Amino acid sequence: DQQVKQNSPSLSVQEGRISILNCDYTNSMFDYFLWYKKYPAEGPTFLISISSIKDKNEDGRFTVFLNKSAKHLSLHIVPSQPGDSAVYFCAATGSDEKLTFGTGTRLTIIP
Amino acid sequence: ETGVTQSPTHLIKTRGQQVTLRCSSQSGHNTVSWYQQALGQGPQFIFQYYREEENGRGNFPPRFSGLQFPNYSSELNVNALELDDSALYLCASSSYREAFFGQGTRLTVV
């Protein structure tokens, strides 16, 4: 039972354009959501998070949107840069602070 | 730089052996969690320690065990290694619901 789903295994975006990564969840007990970026042979790096009491959180080029009724969140990267090429994981947690991850989306920025 | 360091970075073990992985967590974080990431998958929660007590466990057998020490560093022990235990093992220390990961230990079981 996969409680956090990232349905796009890969995404290619032209440099300078917007990258949109999507994530869906099924567990209504999740109330905090995080995005991580991962390069090969490294641990995940925290990017941005959002609490369920908000519908948007912005940090520089990164914005996360949360649609609770649809149980859907998305990460927007604007403008996309070559260094953004990596695997992006969506994660969700509840009061137990245990992270449940999606399977990841490999983002490739085309120069 | 997350302040979370793991050792060793790579390890090769034989099926049936035992392994201990170590994690030094970020200063001020009293919660540490361990995750297993198999190839092509997202990290899977193994267990969490809070102030030296196990505070939640994922769907992993008892041969996966852990410890947290008074300085909040931690160990993951795996007994009777199986080929399917080959994975990247990640340690994360957390504060205020945001978890920060180490670089991981790549374990290969042959």
Backbone of each chain as ProteinMPNN parsed JSONL, in Angstrom:
{"seq_chain_A": "DQQVKQNSPSLSVQEGRISILNCDYTNSMFDYFLWYKKYPAEGPTFLISISSIKDKNEDGRFTVFLNKSAKHLSLHIVPSQPGDSAVYFCAATGSDEKLTFGTGTRLTIIP", "coords_chain_A": {"N_chain_A": [[0.852, -1.187, 0.0], [0.973, 1.896, -1.161], [1.434, 4.876, 0.239], [2.284, 7.377, -0.442], [2.663, 8.824, -3.515], [4.529, 9.258, -6.449], [3.924, 9.811, -9.562], [5.263, 10.285, -11.902], [8.105, 9.028, -13.175], [10.2, 10.309, -14.401], [11.301, 13.508, -15.678], [11.822, 15.987, -18.059], [13.101, 19.207, -18.589], [13.467, 22.356, -20.147], [16.237, 24.511, -19.648], [15.751, 27.411, -17.662], [13.018, 27.366, -17.874], [9.869, 26.5, -16.228], [9.814, 23.944, -13.779], [7.688, 21.38, -12.799], [6.853, 19.28, -10.293], [5.01, 16.519, -9.192], [2.947, 15.078, -6.582], [1.072, 12.674, -4.84], [-1.027, 11.724, -2.08], [-2.426, 9.363, 0.247], [-3.083, 8.998, 2.906], [-4.96, 10.412, 5.389], [-4.028, 11.26, 7.8], [-1.602, 12.424, 7.503], [0.078, 15.44, 8.007], [2.117, 17.116, 7.422], [4.432, 18.031, 4.988], [7.168, 17.334, 2.855], [9.844, 18.149, 0.62], [12.59, 16.606, -0.918], [15.836, 16.634, -2.348], [17.978, 14.64, -4.265], [21.216, 13.645, -5.031], [23.217, 11.229, -6.84], [24.874, 8.832, -4.781], [24.75, 10.396, -2.527], [23.133, 11.557, 0.508], [19.604, 12.383, 0.915], [18.742, 15.809, 0.418], [17.242, 18.337, 2.245], [14.705, 20.408, 0.936], [12.28, 22.051, 0.923], [9.328, 22.637, 2.851], [5.885, 22.075, 3.899], [3.147, 22.84, 5.942], [-0.007, 21.348, 6.79], [-1.804, 23.329, 7.363], [-1.413, 25.334, 5.649], [-1.547, 26.455, 2.195], [0.383, 27.078, 0.454], [3.886, 27.482, 0.128], [6.845, 29.309, -0.073], [10.217, 29.53, -1.186], [12.685, 31.204, -2.315], [13.582, 30.114, -5.48], [11.931, 27.968, -5.289], [8.702, 26.672, -4.833], [6.106, 25.261, -2.977], [2.984, 23.769, -3.35], [-0.071, 22.929, -1.798], [-2.88, 20.919, -1.984], [-5.318, 20.046, -0.113], [-7.847, 18.878, -0.238], [-7.74, 17.408, -2.549], [-5.687, 15.8, -1.903], [-3.044, 16.292, -2.799], [0.137, 17.457, -3.744], [2.502, 19.816, -5.068], [5.677, 20.683, -6.441], [7.215, 23.554, -7.521], [9.714, 24.795, -9.589], [11.359, 27.62, -10.427], [13.412, 29.992, -12.09], [14.292, 26.99, -13.883], [17.435, 25.404, -13.418], [20.605, 24.064, -14.572], [21.915, 22.789, -12.416], [19.81, 21.842, -10.965], [19.193, 19.35, -11.784], [18.454, 16.202, -10.705], [17.287, 13.614, -8.449], [14.072, 13.909, -7.157], [12.353, 13.684, -4.15], [9.23, 13.333, -2.667], [7.855, 13.609, 0.562], [5.924, 12.609, 3.404], [4.481, 13.219, 6.629], [3.128, 12.5, 9.886], [1.916, 12.974, 13.214], [3.667, 11.21, 14.372], [6.109, 11.678, 13.298], [7.429, 10.061, 11.519], [8.778, 9.608, 8.379], [7.21, 9.128, 5.28], [7.981, 8.186, 2.118], [7.732, 9.021, -1.393], [8.399, 7.395, -4.571], [10.101, 8.869, -6.063], [11.113, 11.331, -8.522], [12.967, 11.709, -11.387], [14.571, 14.516, -12.362], [15.613, 16.219, -15.193], [17.433, 18.83, -16.418], [17.601, 20.532, -19.347], [20.163, 22.055, -21.099]], "CA_chain_A": [[0.0, 0.0, 0.0], [1.859, 3.038, -1.272], [0.674, 6.014, 0.757], [2.772, 8.583, -1.117], [2.933, 8.409, -4.888], [5.024, 10.192, -7.454], [3.565, 9.003, -10.728], [6.17, 10.534, -13.023], [9.462, 8.609, -12.815], [11.199, 11.225, -14.944], [10.798, 14.762, -16.242], [12.866, 16.802, -18.693], [12.66, 20.597, -18.718], [14.461, 23.27, -20.706], [16.809, 25.493, -18.723], [15.049, 28.689, -17.635], [11.565, 27.181, -17.809], [9.359, 26.026, -14.94], [9.703, 22.501, -13.523], [6.591, 21.071, -11.878], [6.889, 17.889, -9.847], [3.752, 16.228, -8.522], [2.932, 14.061, -5.545], [-0.252, 12.401, -4.288], [-0.979, 10.914, -0.872], [-3.723, 8.755, 0.558], [-3.315, 8.948, 4.348], [-5.479, 11.686, 5.894], [-3.326, 11.627, 9.04], [-0.424, 13.218, 7.168], [-0.187, 16.864, 8.164], [3.324, 17.885, 7.126], [4.941, 17.482, 3.735], [8.521, 17.806, 2.598], [10.5, 17.772, -0.628], [14.021, 16.396, -0.821], [16.582, 16.503, -3.599], [19.03, 13.657, -4.04], [22.208, 13.323, -6.049], [23.76, 9.892, -6.639], [25.89, 8.609, -3.75], [24.588, 11.33, -1.415], [21.856, 11.476, 1.179], [18.634, 13.402, 0.484], [18.908, 17.16, 0.945], [15.961, 19.0, 2.465], [14.483, 21.575, 0.078], [11.196, 22.917, 1.344], [8.249, 21.885, 3.489], [4.626, 22.793, 4.055], [2.205, 22.306, 6.913], [-1.348, 21.208, 6.225], [-2.62, 24.52, 7.611], [-1.119, 26.278, 4.569], [-1.691, 25.894, 0.859], [1.53, 27.481, -0.363], [5.083, 27.937, 0.823], [7.798, 29.74, -1.092], [11.581, 29.772, -0.726], [13.503, 31.492, -3.496], [13.056, 29.566, -6.736], [11.105, 26.8, -4.983], [7.392, 26.885, -4.234], [5.313, 24.047, -2.826], [1.546, 23.98, -3.262], [-0.774, 21.804, -1.199], [-4.335, 20.864, -2.173], [-5.693, 19.008, 0.847], [-9.058, 18.16, -0.653], [-7.324, 16.457, -3.58], [-4.529, 15.066, -1.378], [-2.064, 16.482, -3.862], [1.049, 18.592, -3.621], [3.407, 19.978, -6.196], [6.865, 21.515, -6.265], [7.519, 24.352, -8.688], [11.064, 25.362, -9.604], [11.397, 28.668, -11.461], [13.611, 29.249, -13.332], [15.077, 25.766, -13.728], [18.855, 25.553, -13.713], [21.235, 22.741, -14.757], [22.215, 22.188, -11.112], [18.596, 21.259, -10.391], [19.08, 17.966, -12.248], [18.612, 15.31, -9.559], [16.043, 12.91, -8.142], [13.306, 14.638, -6.148], [11.445, 12.848, -3.373], [8.178, 13.891, -1.849], [7.691, 12.84, 1.796], [4.826, 13.068, 4.256], [4.578, 12.748, 8.005], [2.072, 12.88, 10.821], [2.39, 13.291, 14.565], [4.733, 10.284, 14.769], [7.348, 12.176, 12.685], [8.019, 9.072, 10.626], [8.622, 10.057, 7.0], [6.836, 8.188, 4.235], [8.491, 8.764, 0.879], [7.376, 8.528, -2.706], [9.472, 6.667, -5.259], [11.026, 9.817, -6.661], [11.052, 11.773, -9.918], [14.275, 12.165, -11.874], [14.454, 15.76, -13.13], [16.76, 16.546, -16.04], [17.34, 20.169, -16.992], [18.293, 20.537, -20.641], [20.753, 23.395, -21.32]], "C_chain_A": [[0.89, 1.241, 0.0], [1.091, 4.287, -0.887], [1.094, 7.336, 0.142], [3.22, 8.166, -2.511], [3.47, 9.565, -5.72], [4.91, 9.444, -8.775], [4.448, 9.233, -11.947], [7.584, 10.125, -12.628], [10.522, 9.594, -13.314], [10.516, 12.423, -15.586], [11.984, 15.506, -16.832], [12.321, 18.191, -18.96], [13.804, 21.424, -19.281], [14.943, 24.233, -19.619], [16.054, 26.819, -18.822], [13.543, 28.571, -17.547], [11.159, 26.69, -16.419], [9.357, 24.498, -14.894], [8.586, 22.307, -12.507], [6.619, 19.591, -11.556], [5.662, 17.643, -8.969], [3.845, 15.058, -7.56], [1.499, 13.908, -5.035], [-0.11, 11.544, -3.036], [-2.382, 10.416, -0.543], [-4.075, 8.847, 2.047], [-3.743, 10.315, 4.88], [-4.794, 12.148, 7.176], [-2.04, 12.415, 8.753], [-0.769, 14.698, 7.297], [1.052, 17.738, 7.915], [4.018, 17.207, 5.96], [6.276, 18.138, 3.398], [8.96, 17.372, 1.199], [12.003, 17.681, -0.369], [14.582, 16.236, -2.219], [17.718, 15.536, -3.327], [19.907, 13.49, -5.264], [22.692, 11.901, -5.799], [24.844, 9.875, -5.559], [25.854, 9.669, -2.639], [23.255, 11.072, -0.728], [20.906, 12.54, 0.654], [18.909, 14.735, 1.175], [17.551, 17.822, 1.059], [15.85, 20.255, 1.607], [13.482, 22.544, 0.685], [10.104, 22.046, 1.953], [6.988, 22.731, 3.558], [3.763, 22.06, 5.072], [0.822, 22.253, 6.28], [-2.249, 22.415, 6.5], [-2.378, 25.588, 6.538], [-1.432, 25.628, 3.229], [-0.527, 26.27, -0.058], [2.69, 27.872, 0.546], [6.168, 28.178, -0.219], [9.168, 29.958, -0.471], [12.458, 29.952, -1.961], [12.858, 30.96, -4.758], [12.066, 28.412, -6.519], [9.804, 27.199, -4.305], [6.689, 25.543, -4.14], [3.858, 24.45, -2.635], [0.897, 22.727, -2.693], [-2.269, 21.949, -1.436], [-4.845, 19.711, -1.313], [-6.902, 18.211, 0.392], [-8.725, 17.106, -1.704], [-6.208, 15.55, -3.103], [-3.386, 15.089, -2.399], [-1.154, 17.649, -3.498], [1.976, 18.624, -4.821], [4.547, 20.902, -5.801], [7.131, 22.227, -7.579], [8.922, 24.923, -8.548], [11.135, 26.346, -10.766], [12.496, 29.681, -11.15], [14.45, 28.004, -13.074], [16.511, 25.994, -14.179], [19.485, 24.165, -13.85], [21.546, 22.026, -13.442], [21.0, 21.59, -10.428], [18.406, 19.812, -10.834], [19.435, 17.017, -11.107], [17.336, 14.482, -9.453], [15.357, 13.651, -6.998], [12.315, 13.688, -5.479], [10.46, 13.717, -2.615], [8.063, 13.013, -0.608], [6.577, 13.447, 2.626], [4.995, 12.489, 5.644], [3.37, 13.205, 8.812], [2.679, 13.163, 12.174], [3.523, 12.379, 15.012], [6.102, 10.676, 14.187], [8.107, 11.12, 11.889], [7.742, 9.535, 9.194], [8.228, 8.896, 6.097], [7.152, 8.846, 2.905], [7.769, 8.211, -0.34], [8.583, 7.865, -3.353], [10.416, 7.574, -6.023], [10.723, 10.137, -8.112], [12.433, 12.273, -10.311], [14.062, 13.366, -12.79], [15.74, 16.0, -13.901], [16.515, 17.914, -16.656], [18.211, 20.201, -18.241], [18.84, 21.936, -20.92], [20.29, 24.024, -22.641]], "O_chain_A": [[1.484, 1.594, 1.019], [0.191, 4.712, -1.613], [0.345, 8.312, 0.196], [4.05, 7.27, -2.668], [2.946, 10.678, -5.699], [5.707, 8.551, -9.065], [4.393, 8.47, -12.912], [8.211, 10.81, -11.819], [11.601, 9.705, -12.732], [9.349, 12.378, -15.977], [13.025, 15.641, -16.19], [11.221, 18.345, -19.49], [14.966, 21.216, -18.933], [14.165, 24.702, -18.788], [15.754, 27.293, -19.918], [12.856, 29.53, -17.195], [12.005, 26.491, -15.547], [8.948, 23.84, -15.851], [8.542, 22.986, -11.481], [6.431, 18.749, -12.434], [5.324, 18.46, -8.113], [4.692, 14.175, -7.697], [0.8, 14.899, -4.825], [0.811, 10.733, -2.934], [-3.382, 10.973, -0.994], [-5.25, 8.781, 2.405], [-2.968, 11.271, 4.826], [-4.96, 13.294, 7.593], [-1.46, 13.006, 9.664], [-1.78, 15.156, 6.765], [1.034, 18.943, 8.166], [4.176, 15.987, 5.933], [6.48, 19.33, 3.624], [8.5, 16.358, 0.674], [12.601, 18.532, 0.288], [13.908, 15.772, -3.139], [18.352, 15.602, -2.274], [19.431, 13.232, -6.369], [22.596, 11.407, -4.676], [25.634, 10.812, -5.452], [26.823, 9.82, -1.895], [22.359, 10.451, -1.3], [21.342, 13.498, 0.016], [19.261, 14.783, 2.353], [16.792, 17.868, 0.091], [16.775, 21.065, 1.552], [13.796, 23.709, 0.93], [9.971, 20.869, 1.616], [7.013, 23.937, 3.311], [3.662, 20.833, 5.064], [0.515, 23.008, 5.357], [-3.337, 22.515, 5.934], [-3.051, 26.619, 6.517], [-1.566, 24.408, 3.135], [-0.465, 25.831, -1.207], [2.503, 28.504, 1.586], [6.38, 27.368, -1.121], [9.282, 30.501, 0.628], [12.912, 28.982, -2.568], [11.721, 31.308, -5.075], [11.44, 27.943, -7.469], [9.796, 27.958, -3.336], [6.674, 24.775, -5.102], [3.544, 25.353, -1.86], [1.259, 21.607, -3.053], [-2.855, 22.985, -1.122], [-4.81, 18.551, -1.725], [-6.972, 17.002, 0.612], [-9.345, 16.044, -1.748], [-5.816, 14.625, -3.815], [-2.851, 14.054, -2.796], [-1.607, 18.686, -3.012], [2.205, 17.617, -5.492], [4.401, 21.778, -4.947], [7.258, 21.591, -8.625], [9.273, 25.471, -7.503], [10.992, 25.969, -11.929], [12.524, 30.2, -10.035], [15.241, 27.979, -12.131], [16.773, 26.674, -15.172], [18.961, 23.194, -13.305], [21.452, 20.802, -13.362], [21.137, 20.901, -9.417], [17.537, 19.118, -10.305], [20.559, 17.02, -10.606], [16.42, 14.628, -10.262], [15.988, 13.979, -5.994], [11.549, 12.988, -6.142], [10.833, 14.716, -2.0], [8.166, 11.79, -0.712], [6.319, 14.649, 2.56], [5.57, 11.415, 5.822], [2.69, 14.168, 8.459], [3.843, 13.554, 12.264], [4.266, 12.725, 15.931], [7.124, 10.085, 14.536], [9.298, 11.278, 11.62], [6.598, 9.819, 8.842], [8.83, 7.823, 6.142], [6.652, 9.93, 2.601], [7.263, 7.089, -0.328], [9.656, 7.786, -2.755], [11.418, 7.114, -6.57], [10.152, 9.324, -8.839], [12.999, 13.148, -9.656], [13.454, 13.251, -13.853], [16.829, 15.986, -13.327], [15.509, 18.129, -17.334], [19.41, 19.927, -18.186], [18.075, 22.899, -20.972], [20.694, 25.14, -22.969]]}, "seq_chain_B": "ETGVTQSPTHLIKTRGQQVTLRCSSQSGHNTVSWYQQALGQGPQFIFQYYREEENGRGNFPPRFSGLQFPNYSSELNVNALELDDSALYLCASSSYREAFFGQGTRLTVV", "coords_chain_B": {"N_chain_B": [[25.666, 20.96, 3.884], [24.747, 18.924, 6.445], [25.398, 18.249, 9.014], [25.061, 15.718, 9.875], [26.641, 12.717, 10.087], [27.729, 9.66, 8.672], [29.065, 6.378, 9.084], [30.528, 3.272, 8.014], [31.125, 4.611, 4.654], [30.876, 2.872, 2.544], [30.352, -0.665, 2.326], [31.018, -4.105, 2.244], [29.553, -7.195, 2.748], [29.185, -10.65, 3.692], [26.558, -12.952, 3.059], [24.613, -13.9, 5.879], [26.331, -12.839, 7.739], [26.902, -10.281, 10.304], [26.245, -6.774, 10.718], [27.232, -3.464, 11.651], [26.193, -0.196, 11.544], [26.977, 3.279, 11.743], [26.052, 6.481, 13.118], [26.344, 9.924, 13.47], [24.608, 12.401, 14.895], [23.033, 15.613, 14.188], [23.932, 18.426, 16.11], [21.978, 19.172, 18.943], [19.722, 17.875, 18.072], [17.49, 15.513, 19.162], [16.227, 13.344, 18.188], [16.547, 10.529, 16.2], [16.437, 8.787, 13.14], [16.311, 5.849, 11.107], [16.628, 4.781, 7.743], [15.988, 2.664, 4.942], [17.084, 2.503, 1.655], [16.33, 0.998, -1.203], [17.428, 0.145, -4.52], [16.123, 2.313, -6.94], [13.908, 2.928, -5.466], [12.017, 4.829, -2.997], [13.251, 6.044, 0.198], [12.725, 3.81, 2.954], [11.178, 3.667, 6.072], [12.845, 2.485, 8.934], [13.311, 2.445, 11.83], [12.889, 4.616, 14.711], [14.542, 6.639, 17.117], [14.199, 8.247, 20.21], [15.59, 10.18, 22.589], [17.159, 7.984, 23.503], [15.369, 5.857, 23.505], [13.493, 3.431, 21.678], [11.183, 4.618, 19.367], [9.092, 4.013, 17.605], [8.616, 1.931, 14.796], [9.19, 0.575, 11.618], [8.142, -1.673, 8.958], [10.039, -3.9, 9.395], [12.062, -6.799, 10.051], [12.907, -8.315, 13.297], [15.664, -8.753, 13.25], [16.797, -6.444, 12.497], [18.079, -3.976, 14.406], [18.606, -1.35, 16.846], [20.434, 1.359, 18.441], [20.538, 4.237, 20.529], [22.697, 6.687, 21.754], [23.742, 8.516, 24.767], [24.853, 10.902, 23.782], [23.364, 11.304, 21.584], [24.204, 10.089, 19.263], [24.02, 7.227, 17.055], [23.385, 3.726, 16.343], [22.871, 1.247, 13.831], [22.084, -2.072, 13.694], [22.344, -5.065, 11.908], [21.499, -8.364, 11.797], [22.296, -11.709, 10.629], [22.583, -11.34, 7.752], [20.933, -10.878, 4.623], [20.711, -11.304, 1.041], [18.904, -9.44, 0.008], [19.16, -7.341, 1.726], [20.937, -5.608, 0.733], [21.496, -2.298, 0.088], [21.085, 1.306, 0.294], [21.692, 2.791, 3.338], [20.251, 5.111, 5.387], [20.661, 7.667, 7.74], [18.873, 9.909, 9.767], [18.584, 12.975, 11.437], [16.337, 14.837, 13.41], [14.386, 17.809, 13.88], [11.742, 19.742, 14.988], [10.065, 18.562, 13.067], [11.398, 18.493, 10.662], [13.601, 16.592, 8.852], [17.025, 15.811, 8.621], [19.436, 14.455, 6.58], [22.177, 12.113, 6.62], [24.997, 11.175, 4.524], [24.723, 8.57, 3.926], [25.177, 4.954, 4.052], [26.401, 2.634, 1.897], [25.5, -0.578, 1.605], [26.523, -3.71, 0.581], [25.564, -6.973, 0.099], [26.909, -10.1, -0.349]], "CA_chain_B": [[26.235, 20.267, 5.046], [23.649, 18.744, 7.386], [25.884, 17.944, 10.355], [24.81, 14.302, 10.147], [27.686, 11.941, 9.43], [27.552, 8.22, 8.78], [30.241, 5.571, 8.761], [31.371, 3.676, 6.886], [30.369, 5.048, 3.478], [30.626, 1.666, 1.766], [30.619, -1.879, 3.083], [30.632, -5.361, 1.598], [29.44, -8.265, 3.735], [28.73, -11.931, 3.175], [25.271, -13.424, 3.576], [24.71, -14.549, 7.177], [27.122, -12.046, 8.676], [26.259, -9.191, 11.024], [26.856, -5.486, 10.383], [26.87, -2.301, 12.472], [26.359, 1.094, 10.877], [27.002, 4.325, 12.764], [25.54, 7.794, 12.726], [26.529, 11.012, 14.422], [23.525, 13.297, 14.492], [23.254, 17.05, 14.273], [23.893, 18.948, 17.47], [20.687, 19.702, 19.372], [18.624, 17.019, 17.625], [17.447, 14.337, 20.031], [15.51, 12.278, 17.495], [17.274, 9.978, 15.059], [15.699, 7.749, 12.426], [17.053, 5.104, 10.096], [15.857, 4.44, 6.564], [16.642, 1.808, 3.941], [16.692, 2.853, 0.296], [16.702, 0.034, -2.24], [17.623, 0.755, -5.837], [14.91, 2.694, -7.647], [12.81, 3.139, -4.516], [12.21, 5.862, -1.992], [13.67, 5.516, 1.501], [11.707, 3.153, 3.768], [11.42, 3.867, 7.501], [13.19, 1.281, 9.698], [12.886, 2.781, 13.19], [13.227, 5.945, 15.211], [14.912, 6.71, 18.522], [14.053, 9.549, 20.858], [16.211, 10.139, 23.921], [17.686, 6.636, 23.733], [14.319, 4.839, 23.496], [12.863, 3.229, 20.374], [9.965, 5.433, 19.348], [8.4, 3.739, 16.356], [9.309, 0.951, 13.986], [8.556, 0.248, 10.35], [7.897, -3.079, 8.669], [11.323, -4.593, 9.263], [12.125, -7.898, 11.028], [13.68, -8.028, 14.523], [17.122, -8.789, 13.074], [17.205, -5.032, 12.407], [17.963, -3.379, 15.731], [19.356, -0.101, 16.919], [20.75, 1.976, 19.724], [20.888, 5.658, 20.539], [23.557, 6.917, 22.903], [23.455, 9.788, 25.442], [25.242, 12.063, 22.956], [22.42, 11.245, 20.469], [24.67, 9.294, 18.138], [23.16, 6.05, 16.925], [23.85, 2.573, 15.58], [21.927, 0.295, 13.249], [22.662, -3.407, 13.611], [21.571, -6.041, 11.139], [22.004, -9.727, 11.967], [21.93, -12.717, 9.625], [22.379, -10.581, 6.524], [20.39, -11.516, 3.432], [21.075, -10.578, -0.185], [17.973, -8.322, -0.159], [19.535, -6.231, 2.609], [21.787, -4.695, -0.032], [20.758, -1.042, -0.062], [21.675, 2.493, 0.925], [21.1, 2.998, 4.657], [20.297, 6.537, 5.677], [20.362, 8.127, 9.092], [18.349, 11.275, 9.747], [18.255, 13.576, 12.729], [15.223, 15.738, 13.136], [13.961, 18.833, 14.825], [10.563, 20.457, 14.495], [9.434, 17.841, 11.956], [12.224, 18.478, 9.46], [14.666, 15.612, 9.022], [18.243, 16.091, 7.869], [20.03, 13.149, 6.343], [23.575, 11.91, 6.333], [25.29, 10.796, 3.137], [24.335, 7.18, 3.745], [26.127, 3.841, 3.958], [26.024, 1.677, 0.851], [25.795, -1.943, 2.032], [26.369, -4.759, -0.43], [25.633, -8.322, 0.676], [27.233, -11.046, -1.435]], "C_chain_B": [[25.171, 20.161, 6.152], [24.138, 18.558, 8.814], [25.619, 16.516, 10.754], [25.857, 13.502, 9.377], [27.481, 10.457, 9.698], [28.86, 7.512, 8.431], [29.903, 4.095, 8.847], [30.516, 4.152, 5.718], [30.012, 3.865, 2.586], [31.047, 0.449, 2.573], [30.183, -3.077, 2.262], [30.657, -6.459, 2.649], [28.942, -9.525, 3.039], [27.405, -12.305, 3.821], [25.468, -14.19, 4.878], [25.505, -13.77, 8.207], [26.274, -10.986, 9.361], [26.979, -7.891, 10.67], [26.36, -4.42, 11.359], [27.185, -1.036, 11.702], [26.213, 2.19, 11.928], [26.585, 5.678, 12.21], [25.803, 8.78, 13.846], [25.554, 12.105, 14.033], [23.863, 14.753, 14.746], [23.065, 17.526, 15.713], [22.52, 19.532, 17.791], [19.489, 18.866, 18.944], [18.604, 15.754, 18.47], [16.648, 13.183, 19.428], [16.339, 11.817, 16.305], [16.452, 8.837, 14.455], [16.617, 7.083, 11.414], [16.109, 4.705, 8.971], [16.691, 3.529, 5.67], [16.151, 2.238, 2.564], [17.229, 1.808, -0.676], [16.762, 0.762, -3.578], [16.279, 1.069, -6.493], [13.707, 2.958, -6.766], [13.069, 4.373, -3.666], [12.678, 5.244, -0.685], [12.487, 4.939, 2.277], [12.111, 3.26, 5.237], [11.711, 2.535, 8.19], [12.74, 1.459, 11.15], [13.406, 4.154, 13.571], [13.579, 5.84, 16.688], [14.763, 8.14, 19.013], [14.59, 9.41, 22.275], [16.501, 8.707, 24.361], [16.635, 5.527, 23.768], [13.773, 4.679, 22.076], [11.467, 3.853, 20.41], [9.213, 5.234, 18.036], [9.251, 2.853, 15.482], [8.512, 0.707, 12.714], [8.438, -1.256, 10.177], [9.202, -3.822, 8.374], [11.415, -5.656, 10.355], [13.025, -7.533, 12.211], [15.192, -8.111, 14.344], [17.693, -7.406, 12.752], [17.004, -4.428, 13.793], [18.834, -2.137, 15.805], [19.635, 0.321, 18.343], [20.893, 3.472, 19.498], [21.637, 5.915, 21.834], [23.258, 8.284, 23.533], [23.857, 11.023, 24.652], [24.417, 12.121, 21.67], [22.985, 10.616, 19.206], [23.916, 7.963, 18.149], [23.856, 4.949, 16.149], [22.654, 1.825, 15.013], [22.657, -1.032, 13.131], [21.739, -4.299, 12.795], [22.245, -7.393, 11.294], [21.583, -10.599, 10.792], [21.619, -12.068, 8.28], [21.866, -11.452, 5.377], [20.757, -10.669, 2.217], [20.203, -9.333, -0.365], [18.256, -7.157, 0.787], [20.477, -5.258, 1.913], [21.001, -3.432, -0.361], [21.616, 0.102, 0.456], [20.952, 2.717, 2.251], [21.343, 4.443, 5.078], [19.91, 6.799, 7.127], [19.869, 9.56, 8.978], [18.156, 11.761, 11.17], [17.22, 14.654, 12.474], [14.949, 16.674, 14.291], [12.78, 19.558, 14.206], [10.065, 19.894, 13.174], [10.227, 17.894, 10.659], [13.42, 17.578, 9.707], [15.82, 15.936, 8.087], [19.059, 14.813, 7.797], [21.549, 13.22, 6.222], [23.745, 11.435, 4.893], [24.972, 9.337, 2.862], [25.503, 6.214, 3.779], [25.596, 2.876, 2.918], [26.468, 0.294, 1.297], [25.532, -2.896, 0.879], [26.544, -6.105, 0.257], [25.838, -9.313, -0.467], [27.144, -12.486, -0.941]], "O_chain_B": [[24.749, 21.168, 6.721], [23.347, 18.7, 9.747], [25.927, 16.133, 11.882], [25.944, 13.603, 8.153], [27.111, 10.052, 10.8], [29.644, 7.978, 7.605], [29.075, 3.7, 9.668], [29.288, 4.097, 5.797], [28.96, 3.862, 1.946], [31.965, 0.511, 3.391], [29.111, -3.071, 1.656], [31.651, -6.636, 3.353], [28.363, -9.475, 1.955], [27.165, -12.006, 4.991], [26.367, -15.023, 4.986], [25.374, -14.005, 9.408], [25.096, -10.81, 9.051], [28.171, -7.898, 10.361], [25.224, -4.469, 11.83], [28.316, -0.833, 11.26], [25.437, 2.061, 12.875], [26.739, 5.975, 11.025], [25.525, 8.511, 15.015], [25.665, 12.677, 12.949], [24.838, 15.08, 15.422], [22.163, 17.084, 16.425], [21.965, 20.296, 17.002], [18.369, 19.108, 19.393], [19.581, 15.006, 18.497], [16.423, 12.166, 20.085], [16.78, 12.634, 15.497], [15.856, 8.034, 15.172], [17.577, 7.684, 10.931], [14.956, 4.342, 9.202], [17.919, 3.606, 5.642], [14.946, 2.328, 2.33], [18.431, 1.745, -0.936], [16.214, 1.853, -3.736], [15.408, 0.205, -6.592], [12.606, 3.188, -7.266], [14.184, 4.893, -3.618], [12.518, 4.041, -0.48], [11.391, 5.498, 2.265], [13.253, 2.976, 5.595], [10.947, 1.579, 8.062], [11.891, 0.713, 11.638], [14.224, 4.762, 12.88], [12.987, 5.048, 17.421], [15.139, 9.1, 18.34], [14.089, 8.606, 23.061], [16.127, 8.289, 25.457], [16.971, 4.373, 24.033], [13.607, 5.663, 21.356], [10.691, 3.646, 21.343], [8.752, 6.202, 17.43], [10.472, 3.005, 15.433], [7.284, 0.643, 12.751], [8.612, -2.018, 11.128], [9.433, -4.302, 7.264], [10.91, -5.454, 11.459], [13.799, -6.578, 12.147], [15.937, -7.603, 15.181], [18.908, -7.214, 12.734], [15.881, -4.378, 14.294], [19.684, -1.9, 14.946], [19.147, -0.27, 19.306], [21.31, 3.92, 18.43], [21.252, 5.416, 22.891], [22.598, 9.118, 22.913], [23.263, 12.087, 24.83], [24.73, 12.897, 20.767], [22.314, 10.607, 18.174], [23.258, 7.62, 19.131], [24.796, 5.201, 15.394], [21.582, 1.772, 15.616], [23.73, -1.104, 12.532], [20.521, -4.289, 12.968], [23.42, -7.551, 10.964], [20.647, -10.277, 10.06], [20.525, -12.23, 7.739], [22.297, -12.589, 5.187], [21.07, -9.484, 2.336], [20.681, -8.297, -0.828], [17.647, -6.096, 0.656], [20.78, -4.195, 2.454], [19.96, -3.494, -1.015], [22.712, -0.1, 0.979], [19.725, 2.82, 2.276], [22.476, 4.923, 5.117], [18.959, 6.222, 7.654], [20.392, 10.338, 8.179], [17.623, 11.039, 12.013], [17.237, 15.307, 11.431], [15.22, 16.398, 15.46], [12.819, 19.941, 13.036], [9.689, 20.642, 12.272], [9.762, 17.379, 9.642], [14.168, 17.78, 10.664], [15.622, 16.288, 6.924], [19.337, 14.174, 8.812], [22.12, 14.222, 5.792], [22.776, 11.309, 4.145], [24.951, 8.908, 1.709], [26.655, 6.591, 3.566], [24.484, 2.363, 3.039], [27.665, 0.014, 1.365], [24.458, -2.889, 0.279], [27.553, -6.347, 0.919], [25.057, -9.364, -1.417], [27.381, -13.417, -1.71]]}, "name": "protein", "num_of_chains": 2, "seq": "DQQVKQNSPSLSVQEGRISILNCDYTNSMFDYFLWYKKYPAEGPTFLISISSIKDKNEDGRFTVFLNKSAKHLSLHIVPSQPGDSAVYFCAATGSDEKLTFGTGTRLTIIPETGVTQSPTHLIKTRGQQVTLRCSSQSGHNTVSWYQQALGQGPQFIFQYYREEENGRGNFPPRFSGLQFPNYSSELNVNALELDDSALYLCASSSYREAFFGQGTRLTVV"}
